[in-house]
Amino acid sequence: MTFISLITHELPLVLFTVLVQAAVGFSLVYALDKRSLSSGRFAKVYLSLVGLGALASVFHLSNPLHAPFMLLRLFGGSVGGEHFV
């Protein structure tokens, strides 16, 4: 395994883990001291961290180039093995 393939396959998983754990820690800090941050700003930061983490998790498929196909079929379905959007 080359260094480039290691980065392209494992970096999204690392980013997902770090971003989602940052969101969890951020919510814990907010819960302990609500005076330091408004709820609207908390929601924006929290959802941004979770959204970026979710996007990073999408790119941790067997091949990062398959992520657009998964995103296109995210809200689709299948009937009898035929996929539709």
C-alpha positions as CSV (number, residue, x, y, z in Angstrom):
1,M,0.0,0.0,0.0
2,T,1.5,3.3,-1.0
3,F,1.3,6.5,1.0
4,I,-1.1,8.1,-1.4
5,S,-3.5,5.2,-1.3
6,L,-3.3,5.2,2.4
7,I,-4.3,8.9,2.5
8,T,-7.1,8.5,0.1
9,H,-8.6,5.5,1.9
10,E,-8.1,6.4,5.5
11,L,-8.1,10.2,5.7
12,P,-11.9,10.4,5.3
13,L,-12.4,8.0,8.2
14,V,-10.1,10.1,10.4
15,L,-11.9,13.3,9.4
16,F,-15.2,11.7,10.1
17,T,-14.1,10.6,13.6
18,V,-12.5,13.9,14.5
19,L,-15.4,16.1,13.3
20,V,-18.1,14.1,14.9
21,Q,-16.3,13.8,18.2
22,A,-15.6,17.5,18.0
23,A,-19.4,18.0,17.6
24,V,-20.1,15.8,20.6
25,G,-17.5,17.7,22.7
26,F,-18.9,21.0,21.6
27,S,-22.4,20.0,22.6
28,L,-21.1,18.9,26.0
29,V,-19.3,22.3,26.6
30,Y,-22.5,24.1,25.5
31,A,-24.6,22.0,27.9
32,L,-22.3,22.9,30.8
33,D,-22.2,26.6,30.1
34,K,-25.1,27.9,27.9
35,R,-24.3,31.6,28.7
36,S,-21.1,31.6,26.6
37,L,-22.9,30.9,23.2
38,S,-26.3,31.7,21.8
39,S,-28.5,28.7,20.7
40,G,-28.6,29.9,17.1
41,R,-24.8,30.0,16.8
42,F,-24.5,26.7,18.6
43,A,-26.8,25.1,16.1
44,K,-24.9,26.5,13.2
45,V,-21.5,25.3,14.4
46,Y,-22.9,21.9,15.6
47,L,-24.7,21.1,12.4
48,S,-21.7,22.2,10.4
49,L,-19.4,19.8,12.3
50,V,-21.9,17.0,12.0
51,G,-22.5,17.7,8.3
52,L,-18.9,17.8,7.4
53,G,-18.4,14.6,9.4
54,A,-21.2,12.9,7.5
55,L,-19.8,14.1,4.2
56,A,-16.4,12.7,5.1
57,S,-18.0,9.4,6.0
58,V,-19.5,9.2,2.5
59,F,-16.1,9.4,1.0
60,H,-14.8,6.4,3.1
61,L,-16.3,3.9,0.7
62,S,-14.2,1.2,-1.0
63,N,-13.3,3.8,-3.7
64,P,-13.6,7.5,-3.0
65,L,-14.7,8.0,-6.6
66,H,-17.9,6.0,-5.8
67,A,-19.2,8.7,-3.4
68,P,-21.1,10.7,-6.1
69,F,-23.0,7.5,-7.1
70,M,-24.0,6.9,-3.5
71,L,-25.1,10.5,-3.1
72,L,-27.2,10.3,-6.2
73,R,-28.9,7.2,-5.0
74,L,-29.3,8.3,-1.4
75,F,-33.0,9.2,-1.7
76,G,-33.8,6.7,-4.4
77,G,-35.0,3.2,-4.1
78,S,-35.3,-0.1,-6.0
79,V,-38.1,-2.3,-7.2
80,G,-37.2,-5.7,-8.4
81,G,-33.5,-4.9,-8.5
82,E,-34.0,-1.8,-10.7
83,H,-32.8,1.4,-9.1
84,F,-34.7,4.7,-9.5
85,V,-34.1,8.2,-8.2
